[in-house]
């Protein structure tokens, strides 16, 4: 019996085509025009209801975990938990880096919201499982080139696509910069939440390992000139040479967060000065910090801006993005005016997450628009479901409802 049909059967389901997963920040919207029938309107959720929906969304992806936490020894049971591989995060062997990054961060949020440490143990178990799956070759016989059991992230992390890069170089497996930086952020938040420096060291290890693989340098002076969007799983060759819109800006923000935590927790091993200098140079290129009219791109842009909102680049991009956000979410002329079969839920959840992290200021109408998007997706039941696409939608739905560990300062300043 489906315990949470209002989420599990409807959030994106028929609206998302499998190819949408090839890179949610970089690509344009893709629509699927199947008819969805609105059946009921859900009431505005109370705080307890939001937590319930958050937990149940996660449990659909990662299996029921309330029985673990209600046992006589929840910590021991959490330590023995294995994240499910079917369907899991919807990727290769049940792991998909973007989805599982949200999963780790969401478990951290639950641990703080409910004052329940075993959720942190689940987050750690998920992180380790990702490293032991996506940090290995597709046949799982060895670590990715450059990595060892002692340094498991020196070879990067695969995306987790169902198809191999040989089958489909553009849309198959490989490594994405924006997925890697999101995973670095997840490890960084895990370090702050647990106080365990090993997670910070792993985040820095990954950051230093992959940085130069995605940077194209000027041959005359070796300065960073541009980035590439996708590398092969072994990081030996470029699969997609174009540059992701937010890759440099996200690197600039996330690497600085890693550096700050590293200096606080373990000192010199966190030295990312040269990498940060590369990103600073890249975001200074003319026209590279433009506002996007894609919901997910807009939301992730606002999310990175909110960490350094007083800096000129963030202030400019953030304020301009808020104006575009008003238009995108407008009930009469934006996405909210469209039928459900012409909307992409996970991209909208990205916009909601970014707006909630950045803050809508005194703009009550924009705040209501964000609420309206989340409530909208509660109205559609009994839609046909693509099981491969459900996980990414559910974890992003949860984060948009309660941003928690995605927010600056939520776990202190580390």
Steps between C-alpha positions, in 0.01 A plus 500: 500500500633841406538701819550834335321514165481878489875507454610162373259477210494854380784734568649481154435156375369536145630854478865401496665319214797283583732724307426786741735332742799558276574830673228687688686830528630530148225385270183666383158378602357196325127447503281193488138565405313222677175601665486515879171537680479710817315302762525695824661801663711442809475742794788732585737282704575565865860469626433142612340422167803637316727272702272204428508566127875554512557166676265306279651643183841378619365162605364437150851544360703341779255253645318514835732616776255571783533136611874558538453809709225352717703191590652441842846588363446743211866594463611139452221439252591819313864389482394176329263672255573453130340749260277305260628443149155443350364745422733702725601833352396389153847462349760234426489236777247720675730800543474838328736773620265800479213317670718349771660838575152629575439183700803556724411865558137414570597240761716766666199732504284233661760437769493864601128563459413197712807504729561140395871409454436163329392693190860621478609138503267433206657797320847358560396154385357647181817701434722196547279291272525765228879502528511121480273493194550816294864520602558171320488385140160393371586133546600578862832317464723794590512859617502768231851577370699698756290390796590251771319360802693753709414787262172389342410828329825572316342367183182705534149351501290373215163662424319169534323496163331175405680486165876502464690776323587250226129450432425873507792743542279803553221356713668194649726471804803716565573787739321836525663795675172627646418157644845476655478842664158414642649183648789701645242723666318197641825367651576845637161519672556150636828617653329797663207292626711221649814689596697224328786638292520192276206630296667836451821328395306291247330810359837671453649182356226491237529873430872485433474178299247617242565873468758507223317235300218747430718808439628604156809719538659763281804338343710814525451585869320194647215715628154345522321587178176302513349175626362184346168352600555125498798270535530126453460282808877457525555877446728427204303674225240769443155369406317835474724805443241771560496681834223474756340835577562486876798266521762769567281692744404184688866401520587847630245470780536134596880498501500804730261322735729197499800722568326671791405170662843348436677790668265466795527121534840386376710784366742488201361188324204717404709733285287574193642846430610435142173329407297787645716746305413315179128526569531867595661567164236299314199673655654835411464435129251728333148358479572188706287601799177557313160415643328188369131465423513126566347419838770263623786713371344806663451320829851359521634844412310654790618219725869568434445876528355477849829377649682821404208735449697814593751456220436704186460204266252327733307818573459571129417146392274447800292814456462443127404138559229602745343717231507214251363269768195721540426463131571125486272419792231754421155339511377683192799512267757255638526125541212501747269598216582181309330165517685232694593315184710798389692539825811334637470448873862438595610819325231692686615346827847632421358851463312465830810378681708790372237760580453366852875497566561845354181640648221693334538801729177688553351367176203312641367423153820317408489306827146394419607400150761266647239345728265471206747296295541241776128485566429467129679168477287360781194521278590233250437141591499168318731619221706234330848483644843462348686331782838622373396863540316486829803523735647827371160665531432372851830608654472845342139530613613432857780757485275765349252446782762517775838630368672436833864404445499669158480834683801701608535506879262209560788291636704790633799666340765243429 
